[in-house]
C-alpha cells in the first residue's frame, strides 16, 4: 500500500498505468529466451513458471522460440545465439519467390502452433488470474522474413507479387492462431514487427507490405484482446506508425535507440514499455547501471504511462541477482521507494 492507500493487483496496476492514473508502484516486467528448454513444451512451461515465481512480475510475456510461427511451413531452426538465446533459420521452404505460393497453411490444431497453444494455456492456468499473460505473435512481413531467411527489402525487390501471396497466407494463419490462443484464455498479444527500421523500406513500401497486413491481423483480434503490446524491433524505428495501430502499449529498444521515453510520451497516447537496459555489462552483478537506468525512466516520465521493461529480450548473461534488485526496487517499502510509486 502506498501513501494514497492504494493496493492494486498486477492487472489493475497495468491498466491504471496505461491510462495515466494513480498507482501504488510502477509496474514491471521483463523476459528472456529459454534456449535450453524451448524445444520441449514441458520444460519451457517449467522454466517460465519458475521465472515468474522468482520475480513476481506484473505481466508475463510468453517466450517460445522466435521461430515457432514458421516451423509448420517447413522452417528448420539453427542453434540459439549464445547472447540473446534467439534461434534463426538453418534451412527452409523458400528457395525461390514462387515457393510462397505453395506454402501449406499452418493451422492451430496441429504442429508447432498447437504445441504453443498448449504451452500458453498451461502457463495461463498456472499463473495467478490477477497477472496478465501475453503471447508473442509475429507480424506477417516478419514471418515472411523468418521463413525465407531474407530481409523484407530483398523480398520486395525480387518479387513483390509473390510476396503479397505469401503475406496473405501468413496473415490468415496468424489470425487463426491468435484467435485460438485468446479463446484459450491468454489475455493479449505481444505483436512483434521487425521491418519498421528507418532506411529499410520506403513509406509506401511499409504501407503496402507491412502496415496493410498488420492492420488486418490486429483488426481481426481487437475485440478479443484485453492487452495489445506492439514491439518495434531494431534501431531507429518508424515511430509514426504507432498511432495507426489499435494498441495499449508500445515497446522498443528505448535505452539503445531513439525516441527516448520522454520523447515518446509526446508521440503516442499508448503506454510505454521500457526503461530496463539490455547491455550485458550493465546487467552484471558488479554493476549499478541497471538501477540507475530504471530510476531515470521513472523520473523522466513521472511514472506516467510506464511499464518498466526491456526493449527486447534480456541477454542470457543478465545476472539473476540484478534482476532481483530491479524487481525489489519498485516496491514501496524498498530503498528505492522514491521512484517506485507513481501518482
PATIZA-313664 format. One line per 10 residues: number of its first residue (from 1); their letters; for each residue x, y, z of N, C-alpha, C, O. Coordinates in pm, whole numbers, plus 50000, padded with zeros to 5 digits. Layout:
BEGIN
NUM> A> X:Y:Z:X:Y:Z:X:Y:Z:X:Y:Z; ...
END
This chain:
BEGIN
1> XXXXXXXXXX> 50085:49880:50000:50000:50000:50000:50087:50124:50000:50184:50131:50076; 50055:50223:49916:50134:50346:49914:50065:50452:50000:49965:50423:50066; 50117:50574:49999:50067:50681:50086:49924:50720:50052:49856:50780:50136; 49875:50688:49932:49738:50719:49893:49641:50608:49932:49521:50619:49907; 49692:50503:49994:49606:50395:50037:49572:50296:49929:49480:50215:49946; 49644:50299:49815:49616:50207:49705:49686:50074:49728:49804:50069:49763; 49614:49968:49706:49673:49835:49699:49615:49769:49575:49498:49733:49573; 49697:49754:49472:49650:49711:49342:49699:49572:49307:49807:49531:49350; 49620:49499:49230:49668:49375:49171:49753:49411:49049:49745:49523:48999; 49835:49317:49001:49912:49346:48880:49823:49388:48762:49858:49479:48688
11> XXXXXXXXXX> 49709:49322:48745:49619:49356:48635:49568:49500:48649:49563:49575:48552; 49529:49536:48769:49483:49673:48794:49596:49773:48773:49575:49880:48716; 49716:49737:48819:49831:49825:48807:49867:49851:48661:49896:49965:48624; 49864:49746:48579:49893:49760:48437:49790:49852:48372:49826:49942:48296; 49663:49830:48400:49558:49911:48339:49563:50055:48382:49550:50145:48298; 49582:50080:48510:49587:50218:48560:49710:50290:48508:49704:50409:48477; 49821:50219:48498:49941:50282:48445:49921:50324:48300:49958:50434:48261; 49862:50236:48220:49840:50267:48079:49751:50388:48062:49767:50464:47967; 49657:50408:48154:49566:50522:48148:49621:50646:48217:49557:50751:48214; 49738:50636:48279:49797:50750:48346:49735:50781:48480:49737:50896:48524
21> XXXXXXXXXX> 49679:50680:48547:49612:50701:48675:49708:50672:48790:49817:50619:48770; 49665:50707:48913:49747:50690:49032:49777:50542:49057:49693:50455:49031; 49897:50516:49106:49944:50380:49129:50000:50364:49269:50038:50462:49333; 50004:50239:49316:50078:50209:49439:50227:50200:49412:50309:50233:49498; 50263:50154:49292:50402:50150:49247:50404:50134:49096:50303:50101:49035; 50520:50158:49036:50536:50140:48893:50535:49991:48858:50607:49914:48921; 50455:49949:48759:50457:49807:48719:50587:49771:48649:50654:49857:48591; 50621:49644:48656:50747:49597:48598:50729:49458:48538:50656:49375:48592; 50796:49435:48427:50805:49302:48368:50936:49293:48291:50990:49394:48247; 50985:49173:48275:51099:49151:48185:51093:49007:48137:51024:48923:48194
31> XXXXXXXXXX> 51166:48981:48030:51157:48850:47967:51289:48813:47900:51370:48900:47867; 51310:48685:47882:51431:48633:47819:51396:48504:47748:51294:48441:47777; 51481:48464:47655:51464:48335:47590:51512:48224:47684:51594:48247:47773; 51458:48105:47662:51500:47986:47735:51547:47883:47631:51476:47787:47602; 51667:47904:47575:51711:47824:47460:51738:47678:47491:51740:47595:47401; 51759:47645:47617:51780:47506:47652:51649:47432:47677:51646:47310:47690; 51539:47508:47683:51408:47450:47715:51304:47468:47604:51204:47397:47603; 51328:47562:47510:51217:47599:47421:51191:47499:47309:51104:47523:47225; 51264:47388:47305:51233:47282:47210:51150:47171:47273:51114:47074:47206; 51121:47185:47402:51041:47086:47475:50933:47160:47551:50965:47235:47643
41> XXXXXXXXXX> 50806:47142:47517:50699:47223:47578:50691:47210:47729:50666:47309:47798; 50710:47090:47781:50704:47072:47925:50813:47148:47997:50788:47213:48099; 50935:47141:47945:51046:47212:48007:51031:47363:47993:51069:47438:48082; 50974:47407:47879:50954:47551:47861:50852:47604:47961:50873:47710:48020; 50743:47532:47982:50644:47572:48082:50709:47582:48220:50690:47681:48291; 50786:47481:48256:50852:47483:48387:50945:47602:48401:50948:47666:48506; 51020:47632:48296:51115:47744:48301:51043:47877:48317:51084:47961:48397; 50935:47897:48241:50862:48023:48250:50792:48039:48384:50788:48149:48440; 50736:47931:48436:50671:47939:48566:50772:47964:48677:50744:48038:48771; 50890:47903:48668:50994:47929:48768:51040:48074:48762:51066:48136:48865
51> XXXXXXXXXX> 51051:48127:48641:51090:48268:48623:50988:48359:48689:51025:48452:48761; 50860:48334:48666:50756:48416:48727:50751:48397:48878:50728:48493:48951; 50771:48276:48924:50770:48251:49068:50881:48329:49138:50862:48381:49248; 50997:48337:49074:51108:48408:49137:51086:48558:49138:51109:48624:49240; 51042:48614:49025:51041:48760:49012:50905:48825:49036:50898:48946:49055; 50798:48747:49036:50664:48801:49065:50637:48927:48982:50612:49035:49035; 50643:48911:48850:50628:49022:48757:50481:49060:48739:50391:48978:48760; 50458:49184:48700:50321:49233:48683:50258:49186:48553:50136:49191:48538; 50338:49139:48461:50289:49090:48333:50382:48979:48287:50504:48992:48295; 50324:48869:48238:50403:48758:48186:50397:48761:48034:50290:48753:47975
61> XXXXXXXXXX> 50514:48771:47971:50524:48758:47827:50576:48619:47797:50688:48584:47836; 50497:48538:47728:50540:48403:47694:50658:48407:47598:50667:48495:47513; 50748:48310:47612:50874:48312:47539:50900:48182:47463:50992:48108:47497; 50819:48154:47361:50852:48041:47273:50975:48075:47191:51022:48188:47192; 51027:47977:47121:51132:48006:47023:51081:48111:46925:50964:48107:46885; 51167:48203:46888:51128:48307:46795:51093:48256:46657:51046:48333:46573; 51114:48129:46631:51082:48069:46501:50955:47985:46505:50920:47923:46405; 50887:47980:46618:50775:47887:46631:50667:47908:46526:50603:47812:46484; 50646:48032:46482:50535:48062:46392:50558:48014:46249:50464:48010:46170; 50683:47978:46214:50711:47937:46076:50762:47793:46065:50791:47746:45955
71> XXXXXXXXXX> 50772:47724:46177:50818:47585:46174:50724:47498:46091:50770:47411:46018; 50594:47521:46103:50498:47438:46031:50498:47462:45881:50438:47384:45806; 50564:47566:45835:50583:47587:45691:50702:47508:45638:50722:47499:45517; 50781:47452:45727:50898:47377:45686:51030:47438:45727:51135:47393:45682; 51026:47542:45812:51150:47604:45859:51219:47514:45960:51156:47458:46049; 51349:47499:45945:51433:47427:46040:51523:47528:46108:51592:47606:46041; 51522:47528:46241:51590:47633:46314:51736:47602:46339:51778:47486:46345; 51812:47709:46353:51954:47699:46384:51973:47693:46535:51879:47720:46609; 52092:47657:46582:52121:47664:46726:52103:47807:46777:52116:47901:46699; 52074:47823:46905:52049:47957:46958:52174:48044:46963:52285:47995:46980
81> XXXXXXXXXX> 52151:48173:46945:52259:48269:46964:52301:48266:47111:52213:48270:47198; 52430:48260:47143:52471:48245:47283:52437:48365:47370:52423:48350:47491; 52423:48483:47312:52393:48601:47393:52244:48623:47410:52196:48639:47522; 52170:48625:47299:52027:48652:47308:51943:48529:47337:51835:48539:47394; 51994:48411:47298:51916:48289:47310:51819:48269:47195:51746:48170:47193; 51816:48362:47099:51724:48353:46987:51774:48253:46883:51894:48233:46867; 51680:48190:46814:51712:48096:46707:51684:48159:46572:51596:48244:46559; 51760:48117:46471:51740:48165:46335:51703:48051:46243:51662:47944:46287; 51717:48077:46112:51681:47977:46011:51803:47900:45966:51902:47959:45922; 51798:47768:45978:51904:47683:45924:51872:47646:45779:51959:47652:45693
91> XXXXXXXXXX> 51750:47608:45755:51703:47580:45619:51551:47594:45618:51485:47585:45721; 51498:47618:45498:51355:47641:45492:51295:47613:45356:51365:47566:45266; 51166:47642:45340:51094:47604:45219:51102:47706:45105:51056:47677:44994; 51159:47824:45131:51158:47929:45029:51292:47932:44957:51389:47989:45006; 51298:47869:44840:51419:47868:44758:51409:47969:44645:51509:48022:44598; 51288:47993:44602:51258:48098:44505:51125:48161:44545:51046:48099:44617; 51100:48282:44500:50985:48355:44549:50853:48285:44521:50759:48300:44598; 50845:48209:44415:50721:48138:44384:50687:48033:44490:50573:47986:44496; 50785:47996:44573:50758:47899:44678:50660:47954:44782:50595:47877:44853; 50649:48087:44791:50550:48146:44881:50407:48103:44842:50318:48099:44926
101> XXXXXXXXXX> 50387:48070:44713:50254:48037:44665:50212:47896:44705:50093:47863:44702; 50307:47813:44744:50276:47673:44770:50292:47636:44918:50294:47518:44952; 50305:47736:45006:50316:47706:45148:50191:47637:45198:50079:47679:45170; 50210:47530:45273:50098:47462:45336:50047:47546:45452:50127:47592:45533; 49918:47570:45461:49866:47651:45572:49911:47596:45708:49913:47475:45730; 49946:47687:45797:49984:47649:45933:49860:47666:46021:49812:47778:46040; 49809:47556:46074:49683:47558:46147:49707:47541:46297:49799:47469:46336; 49625:47605:46381:49645:47596:46525:49609:47461:46586:49630:47441:46706; 49555:47369:46508:49519:47238:46562:49625:47132:46537:49601:47013:46558; 49744:47174:46492:49849:47076:46469:49987:47142:46475:50000:47264:46468
111> XXXXXXXXXX> 50087:47058:46487:50225:47103:46476:50271:47202:46582:50226:47200:46697; 50362:47290:46541:50422:47386:46632:50320:47481:46693:50330:47516:46810; 50220:47521:46614:50119:47614:46667:50035:47547:46775:50005:47610:46877; 49998:47423:46755:49923:47352:46859:50006:47339:46987:49955:47357:47097; 50134:47309:46971:50221:47298:47088:50227:47430:47164:50220:47431:47287; 50240:47541:47091:50245:47670:47158:50113:47704:47225:50113:47766:47332; 50002:47666:47166:49873:47687:47232:49867:47611:47364:49815:47662:47463; 49919:47490:47364:49919:47410:47487:50009:47472:47593:49974:47475:47711; 50125:47522:47550:50215:47590:47644:50147:47713:47702:50148:47733:47824; 50088:47794:47616:50023:47918:47660:49909:47888:47756:49894:47955:47858
121> XXXXXXXXXX> 49827:47788:47723:49714:47754:47808:49759:47704:47945:49700:47737:48047; 49865:47624:47946:49916:47570:48072:49971:47681:48161:49944:47684:48281; 50047:47772:48102:50101:47883:48180:49988:47972:48230:49988:48014:48346; 49892:48002:48143:49782:48089:48185:49707:48029:48304:49672:48102:48396; 49683:47900:48303:49611:47837:48413:49694:47835:48542:49638:47840:48651; 49825:47828:48529:49912:47816:48646:49942:47951:48710:49965:47958:48831; 49943:48057:48631:49975:48189:48683:49849:48251:48742:49738:48229:48692; 49865:48329:48847:49751:48395:48910:49666:48469:48807:49719:48532:48716; 49535:48461:48822:49444:48531:48732:49462:48682:48739:49420:48754:48649; 49524:48730:48845:49549:48874:48860:49665:48923:48775:49689:49043:48767
131> XXXXXXXXXX> 49739:48831:48712:49856:48867:48632:49825:48846:48485:49799:48733:48444; 49827:48951:48402:49803:48933:48258:49913:48850:48193:50030:48861:48229; 49874:48768:48096:49967:48687:48019:49952:48722:47871:49842:48716:47817; 50063:48758:47807:50064:48789:47665:50142:48683:47590:50244:48635:47637; 50092:48646:47471:50167:48555:47386:50230:48635:47272:50176:48736:47227; 50344:48587:47225:50416:48653:47118:50356:48615:46983:50344:48497:46951; 50318:48715:46905:50265:48695:46771:50348:48783:46676:50361:48903:46697; 50402:48721:46572:50485:48795:46477:50400:48846:46361:50307:48779:46317; 50433:48964:46314:50361:49023:46202:50384:48941:46076:50486:48873:46065; 50292:48946:45979:50310:48867:45856:50441:48895:45783:50507:48801:45739
141> XXXXXXXXXX> 50480:49022:45769:50605:49051:45698:50725:49000:45776:50823:48957:45715; 50719:49004:45907:50825:48947:45990:50832:48796:45970:50941:48739:45961; 50718:48730:45964:50714:48586:45939:50773:48553:45803:50845:48453:45789; 50743:48634:45702:50798:48609:45568:50950:48615:45569:51016:48535:45503; 51005:48712:45644:51150:48722:45654:51208:48602:45728:51313:48550:45691; 51140:48558:45833:51189:48445:45912:51189:48315:45830:51285:48239:45836; 51083:48291:45755:51072:48163:45685:51162:48157:45563:51197:48048:45516; 51200:48274:45510:51284:48278:45390:51430:48301:45420:51516:48271:45337; 51460:48356:45537:51597:48392:45568:51645:48516:45494:51765:48543:45487; 51551:48591:45438:51584:48714:45365:51522:48834:45434:51424:48822:45508
151> XXXXXXXXXX> 51579:48950:45409:51522:49072:45464:51397:49111:45387:51377:49068:45273; 51313:49192:45448:51196:49244:45378:51238:49320:45253:51170:49314:45150; 51348:49391:45262:51399:49466:45147:51426:49373:45029:51386:49402:44916; 51493:49262:45055:51525:49166:44949:51399:49104:44890:51388:49089:44768; 51304:49068:44976:51182:49004:44929:51102:49095:44837:51049:49051:44735; 51094:49222:44872:51021:49318:44790:51092:49340:44657:51027:49350:44552; 51223:49348:44661:51300:49374:44539:51288:49260:44438:51286:49284:44318; 51281:49135:44486:51282:49019:44396:51146:48997:44332:51136:48985:44210; 51040:48991:44412:50907:48963:44355:50797:49009:44449:50750:48931:44532; 50756:49133:44437:50650:49183:44526:50519:49107:44511:50447:49091:44610
161> XXXXXXXXXX> 50486:49061:44392:50360:48990:44372:50359:48858:44449:50260:48826:44515; 50467:48782:44441:50475:48657:44516:50476:48683:44666:50416:48608:44743; 50542:48790:44706:50544:48823:44849:50403:48852:44899:50366:48808:45008; 50325:48925:44821:50187:48952:44862:50110:48823:44885:50034:48812:44982; 50127:48727:44799:50057:48599:44815:50099:48530:44945:50017:48474:45017; 50229:48536:44973:50277:48478:45098:50223:48551:45219:50188:48488:45319; 50216:48684:45212:50166:48763:45324:50018:48737:45348:49974:48737:45463; 49943:48716:45243:49801:48681:45259:49787:48550:45336:49704:48539:45427; 49869:48450:45299:49867:48322:45367:49904:48339:45515:49836:48285:45603; 50010:48414:45542:50059:48427:45678:49966:48510:45765:49952:48482:45884
171> XXXXXXXXXX> 49903:48612:45708:49807:48690:45785:49689:48603:45829:49646:48611:45944; 49638:48521:45738:49527:48432:45773:49567:48333:45882:49491:48308:45975; 49688:48276:45870:49734:48180:45969:49761:48248:46104:49732:48192:46209; 49814:48367:46098:49841:48444:46220:49711:48472:46295:49706:48457:46417; 49609:48513:46223:49479:48542:46285:49420:48417:46348:49373:48421:46461; 49423:48306:46276:49365:48181:46327:49435:48136:46454:49370:48094:46550; 49568:48145:46455:49643:48105:46575:49609:48196:46692:49576:48148:46800; 49616:48326:46671:49595:48421:46781:49452:48412:46835:49430:48424:46955; 49354:48392:46748:49217:48378:46795:49202:48254:46883:49134:48259:46985; 49266:48145:46844:49262:48024:46927:49333:48047:47061:49286:48000:47164
181> XXXXXXXXXX> 49443:48118:47058:49519:48150:47179:49434:48233:47275:49428:48203:47394; 49370:48335:47223:49287:48422:47306:49165:48347:47359:49124:48367:47473; 49108:48260:47277:48994:48180:47321:49033:48085:47434:48948:48048:47515; 49161:48046:47439:49210:47957:47545:49241:48031:47674:49277:47969:47774; 49227:48164:47675:49243:48238:47800:49359:48335:47806:49369:48412:47902; 49449:48333:47706:49557:48432:47706:49496:48571:47699:49397:48592:47628; 49553:48666:47771:49492:48799:47785:49515:48888:47664:49433:48976:47636; 49623:48868:47594:49652:48957:47482:49774:48911:47406:49825:48801:47426; 49821:48999:47318:49934:48963:47232:50045:49067:47239:50021:49186:47258; 50164:49017:47223:50285:49097:47205:50313:49088:47056:50370:48990:47010
191> XXXXXXXXXX> 50273:49191:46979:50276:49187:46833:50409:49244:46786:50432:49364:46793; 50496:49155:46738:50634:49192:46707:50653:49217:46559:50624:49130:46476; 50700:49337:46525:50733:49367:46386:50881:49403:46376:50935:49476:46459; 50945:49349:46272:51089:49364:46257:51126:49432:46125:51238:49419:46076; 51030:49506:46069:51054:49569:45939:51050:49721:45946:51065:49788:45844; 51031:49778:46064:50997:49920:46075:51117:50011:46102:51098:50125:46144; 51239:49963:46079:51354:50049:46098:51370:50150:45986:51347:50118:45869; 51407:50272:46020:51428:50375:45918:51541:50334:45824:51643:50281:45868; 51522:50358:45696:51625:50326:45598:51606:50192:45532:51673:50162:45434; 51515:50110:45584:51493:49979:45524:51394:49984:45410:51426:49949:45297
201> XXXXXXXXXX> 51272:50029:45440:51166:50038:45341:51118:50182:45330:51122:50258:45426; 51072:50218:45211:51012:50350:45193:50878:50355:45265:50824:50251:45304; 50825:50474:45283:50694:50487:45348:50587:50411:45271:50501:50347:45330; 50593:50418:45139:50494:50348:45057:50509:50197:45071:50409:50125:45075; 50632:50148:45078:50654:50004:45095:50610:49956:45232:50552:49849:45245; 50638:50035:45335:50590:49999:45467:50438:49985:45468:50383:49892:45527; 50372:50080:45402:50226:50078:45397:50176:49954:45322:50084:49887:45368; 50236:49925:45208:50187:49819:45121:50214:49679:45175:50128:49591:45166; 50333:49659:45231:50373:49524:45271:50370:49502:45422:50362:49388:45467; 50377:49608:45498:50379:49595:45643:50249:49634:45709:50177:49548:45761
211> XXXXXXXXXX> 50218:49762:45707:50101:49813:45779:49972:49746:45733:49889:49709:45815; 49956:49730:45604:49834:49670:45549:49802:49536:45614:49689:49514:45657; 49899:49448:45623:49875:49315:45678:49873:49317:45831:49801:49239:45894; 49951:49406:45892:49945:49419:46037:49806:49460:46081:49751:49403:46176; 49747:49558:46013:49614:49605:46050:49510:49496:46026:49412:49486:46101; 49529:49416:45924:49438:49304:45900:49436:49211:46021:49329:49167:46064; 49554:49181:46074:49563:49093:46191:49505:49161:46314:49420:49104:46382; 49550:49282:46343:49508:49349:46465:49360:49380:46466:49295:49370:46570; 49306:49418:46352:49162:49445:46345:49080:49319:46373:48974:49326:46434; 49130:49205:46326:49059:49079:46348:49062:49035:46494:48975:48961:46538
221> XXXXXXXXXX> 49163:49080:46568:49183:49033:46706:49135:49131:46811:49117:49092:46927; 49114:49255:46774:49096:49359:46874:48981:49332:46971:48994:49361:47090; 48871:49277:46923:48757:49253:47011:48784:49145:47114:48712:49136:47214; 48887:49062:47093:48919:48953:47184:49033:48986:47280:49048:48918:47381; 49112:49087:47250:49230:49115:47331:49200:49212:47444:49131:49311:47425; 49253:49181:47562:49247:49275:47672:49368:49370:47668:49358:49486:47708; 49481:49319:47621:49603:49399:47612:49671:49369:47479:49693:49252:47445; 49703:49472:47403:49784:49458:47283:49910:49542:47301:49902:49663:47322; 50026:49478:47292:50154:49548:47301:50225:49534:47167:50245:49423:47118; 50262:49646:47108:50336:49647:46982:50484:49654:47012:50529:49739:47089
231> XXXXXXXXXX> 50560:49565:46951:50706:49567:46965:50768:49612:46833:50751:49546:46730; 50840:49723:46837:50914:49774:46721:51059:49732:46737:51131:49786:46822; 51101:49636:46657:51232:49575:46676:51340:49649:46597:51319:49687:46482; 51455:49669:46660:51570:49721:46589:51591:49871:46603:51509:49940:46664; 51701:49921:46546:51738:50061:46561:51649:50155:46479:51599:50119:46373; 51632:50276:46532:51563:50385:46462:51427:50343:46406:51405:50355:46285; 51338:50296:46491:51207:50252:46441:51124:50370:46391:51135:50482:46440; 51041:50341:46292:50948:50441:46239:50831:50454:46337:50730:50386:46324; 50849:50542:46434:50754:50552:46543:50621:50612:46497:50520:50601:46568; 50621:50674:46380:50497:50738:46334:50388:50637:46302:50272:50675:46291
241> XXXXXXXXXX> 50423:50510:46286:50319:50411:46257:50239:50373:46382:50132:50315:46371; 50292:50407:46500:50229:50360:46624:50085:50408:46635:49997:50332:46676; 50060:50533:46599:49926:50587:46613:49828:50526:46513:49707:50542:46527; 49880:50456:46413:49793:50388:46315:49734:50259:46372:49634:50208:46321; 49798:50205:46476:49762:50074:46526:49676:50087:46652:49699:50175:46735; 49576:50000:46665:49494:49995:46786:49571:49914:46890:49574:49791:46883; 49631:49981:46986:49715:49912:47083:49711:49982:47218:49666:50096:47229; 49757:49911:47318:49759:49964:47454:49900:50006:47498:49917:50102:47572; 50000:49931:47449:50139:49955:47488:50229:49947:47366:50200:49874:47271; 50338:50022:47369:50440:50011:47266:50574:49986:47333:50607:50047:47435
251> XXXXXXXXXX> 50650:49895:47274:50778:49852:47329:50883:49862:47220:50862:49814:47108; 50996:49924:47249:51107:49935:47156:51235:49947:47237:51229:49960:47359; 51348:49941:47172:51475:49941:47245:51513:50082:47288:51609:50140:47237; 51436:50136:47382:51445:50278:47416:51578:50317:47479:51619:50433:47469; 51646:50223:47543:51775:50256:47603:51888:50251:47501:52003:50284:47533; 51856:50211:47376:51958:50194:47273:51935:50279:47149:52028:50302:47072; 51811:50326:47128:51780:50395:47003:51667:50495:47027:51584:50473:47116; 51662:50604:46951:51551:50698:46962:51419:50632:46925:51419:50532:46852; 51307:50687:46974:51296:50801:47064:51322:50761:47209:51316:50643:47244; 51351:50860:47292:51360:50835:47435:51219:50818:47492:51121:50850:47425
261> XXXXXXXXXX> 51211:50768:47612:51081:50757:47677:51014:50893:47689:50894:50906:47665; 51090:50993:47726:51034:51128:47741:50979:51179:47608:50871:51238:47605; 51052:51156:47500:51004:51198:47368:50880:51120:47328:50788:51175:47268; 50878:50990:47360:50768:50905:47317:50636:50944:47383:50529:50921:47325; 50641:51002:47502:50519:51047:47566:50443:51147:47480:50320:51155:47487; 50516:51222:47398:50454:51321:47311:50416:51263:47175:50345:51328:47098; 50463:51144:47144:50442:51084:47012:50326:50986:47007:50276:50954:46899; 50282:50937:47124:50175:50839:47126:50096:50852:47255:50148:50898:47357; 49972:50813:47250:49888:50808:47370:49893:50670:47436:49832:50649:47541; 49965:50576:47374:49977:50441:47429:50069:50441:47549:50147:50535:47568
271> XXXXXXXXXX> 50060:50336:47631:50157:50317:47737:50293:50282:47680:50302:50229:47570; 50397:50311:47755:50534:50290:47710:50597:50179:47793:50604:50188:47916; 50643:50074:47728:50709:49962:47795:50859:49974:47769:50905:49945:47659; 50934:50015:47869:51077:50034:47851:51145:50073:47980:51087:50062:48088; 51269:50119:47968:51342:50169:48083:51438:50071:48147:51507:50108:48242; 51445:49947:48099:51539:49848:48152:51647:49822:48048:51617:49784:47935; 51770:49842:48086:51882:49822:47994:51894:49676:47952:51853:49586:48025; 51951:49655:47831:51978:49519:47784:52127:49496:47763:52167:49390:47715; 52210:49592:47799:52354:49579:47780:52409:49478:47881:52395:49499:48001; 52471:49369:47834:52515:49265:47928:52601:49316:48042:52580:49277:48157
281> XXXXXXXXXX> 52696:49402:48013:52785:49451:48118:52709:49532:48224:52750:49536:48340; 52600:49595:48183:52521:49675:48277:52425:49590:48359:52363:49638:48453; 52414:49463:48322:52329:49370:48395:52410:49268:48473:52358:49166:48517; 52539:49296:48489:52624:49207:48568:52608:49240:48716:52567:49350:48753; 52642:49143:48799:52622:49159:48943:52706:49272:49001:52674:49323:49109; 52812:49311:48932:52901:49415:48986:52863:49555:48939:52931:49652:48972; 52754:49568:48862:52717:49698:48805:52592:49753:48871:52501:49679:48906; 52588:49886:48888:52468:49951:48940:52399:50034:48832:52308:50112:48861; 52443:50019:48705:52388:50099:48596:52242:50063:48570:52162:50151:48538; 52207:49936:48582:52069:49896:48555:51971:49968:48647:51865:50013:48603
291> XXXXXXXXXX> 52006:49979:48775:51919:50050:48868:51913:50199:48835:51808:50261:48846; 52027:50255:48795:52029:50397:48760:51942:50423:48638:51872:50524:48631; 51945:50332:48541:51862:50346:48422:51715:50337:48458:51632:50411:48405; 51682:50246:48548:51545:50232:48595:51497:50361:48662:51387:50409:48635; 51579:50417:48749:51544:50543:48815:51517:50653:48713:51421:50728:48725; 51604:50659:48613:51591:50763:48512:51461:50750:48435:51396:50850:48405; 51422:50627:48403:51298:50604:48328:51178:50657:48404:51090:50721:48345; 51172:50631:48534:51060:50679:48613:51066:50831:48630:50963:50898:48629; 51186:50883:48644:51200:51028:48664:51156:51106:48540:51080:51202:48552; 51202:51066:48421:51174:51146:48301:51028:51134:48257:50976:51223:48191
301> XXXXXXXXXX> 50962:51024:48294:50821:51008:48258:50728:51049:48371:50608:51063:48350; 50783:51068:48489:50699:51092:48605:50616:50970:48641:50516:50980:48712; 50659:50854:48592:50584:50732:48615:50455:50726:48535:50372:50638:48559; 50437:50817:48441:50314:50825:48363:50318:50728:48247:50413:50728:48168; 50215:50646:48235:50201:50552:48124:50326:50467:48105:50372:50448:47992; 50381:50417:48214:50508:50344:48208:50494:50204:48264:50443:50185:48374; 50540:50107:48187:50565:49970:48233:50715:49949:48221:50768:49946:48110; 50783:49935:48332:50927:49911:48328:50952:49776:48264:50903:49673:48311; 51030:49777:48155:51051:49655:48076:51175:49674:47990:51216:49787:47966; 51234:49564:47944:51344:49575:47847:51289:49605:47709:51173:49576:47681
311> XXXXXXXXXX> 51372:49663:47622:51329:49696:47486:51317:49575:47396:51255:49583:47290; 51373:49464:47436:51361:49335:47366:51404:49231:47468:51405:49260:47588; 51440:49112:47425:51476:49009:47522:51601:49049:47600:51693:49110:47547; 51602:49012:47728:51722:49030:47808:51830:48935:47759:51800:48826:47711; 51956:48975:47770:52065:48884:47731:52074:48766:47827:52036:48776:47944; 52126:48657:47777:52144:48539:47860:52238:48567:47977:52232:48500:48080; 52326:48665:47959:52425:48697:48062:52367:48777:48178:52436:48800:48278; 52241:48820:48168:52183:48903:48274:52188:48829:48408:52143:48715:48419; 52243:48895:48507:52258:48833:48638:52122:48822:48708:52050:48921:48719; 52086:48703:48756:51962:48690:48833:51957:48783:48954:51850:48830:48992
321> XXXXXXXXXX> 52073:48809:49013:52077:48899:49129:52043:49042:49090:51978:49114:49167; 52085:49085:48970:52048:49218:48923:51899:49224:48895:51834:49324:48927; 51844:49119:48835:51700:49117:48810:51622:49118:48942:51517:49181:48952; 51674:49048:49043:51614:49056:49177:51611:49201:49226:51511:49248:49279; 51723:49270:49207:51733:49408:49255:51637:49501:49180:51577:49590:49240; 51623:49480:49049:51530:49562:48972:51387:49540:49020:51310:49635:49037; 51354:49414:49042:51218:49385:49089:51194:49442:49228:51087:49498:49254; 51289:49429:49314:51274:49479:49451:51266:49632:49453:51199:49689:49539; 51333:49696:49359:51342:49842:49360:51208:49912:49347:51192:50024:49396; 51110:49848:49283:50982:49915:49263:50888:49901:49383:50783:49965:49387
331> XXXXXXXXXX> 50925:49818:49479:50837:49801:49595:50836:49927:49681:50942:49986:49705; 50719:49970:49727:50710:50095:49805:50795:50097:49931:50838:50204:49974; 50821:49980:49991:50899:49976:50114:51047:49951:50090:51122:49925:50184; 51090:49958:49962:51232:49936:49932:51311:50065:49950:51254:50172:49969; 51443:50052:49942:51529:50171:49949:51507:50262:49831:51541:50380:49837; 51448:50210:49722:51424:50287:49601:51279:50337:49595:51232:50374:49487; 51209:50340:49709:51068:50371:49706:51038:50507:49648:50926:50531:49602; 51134:50598:49649:51110:50731:49595:51081:50728:49446:51018:50820:49394; 51126:50623:49376:51091:50617:49234:51004:50495:49203:50972:50471:49086; 50967:50419:49305:50885:50301:49281:50738:50329:49267:50665:50249:49208
341> XXX> 50691:50442:49321:50550:50474:49314:50526:50589:49217:50609:50679:49204; 50414:50584:49151:50377:50690:49056:50241:50746:49098:50155:50672:49147; 50222:50875:49080:50098:50939:49125:50035:51017:49011:49930:51078:49029
END
